[in-house]
Amino acid sequence: MPDAALAVTELTANVIKHVGAGTSATLVMESAPTEARLRVEIHDKSHTTPVVEWPSCEEESGRGLHLLAALAVDWGTVLTATGKAVWCELALQSDLQCRRVQRGAAVLAAYRGLSDTPHPPAAWRPQATEQSVTDLIADVLHWLAAQGCDPDDILDRAQTHYEAEAGAA
């Protein structure tokens, strides 16, 4: 499951960066007690909880928790007697399409909240939604170009990815 591998990588990188290289940590992966989810936890000996920050465009790091939140159905931190556990729950493959739709709706809602143009409560009308999605995609393409990526290549890969998943559903 690629999402689980990425979640473990991000959680582990945070331990190394914020707690210290060589710090002992424990990885726990288990089926979540409810729903079709995989729970991933990283336990370490620090009581400092992670903070979601908004890095500037020039910063090369600081987006790991945003990535984790985008991947996960839910995530959080639990303080323990010996430190903390940072956890996330990932939807299993059977729930992938539903999760993607939910993530898309959440991203669009957050984008509308950041937009320069006010959106009335009826903004989920098809025409308004299409305009918001177009604006969001255009902003992401500008961001990709600023990162040195080829927006056309990313669009092609996204289309291929979408078609492969839609065909598998």
Order of alpha helices (4+ residues) and beta strands (2+ residues): alpha-beta-beta-alpha-beta-beta-alpha-alpha-alpha
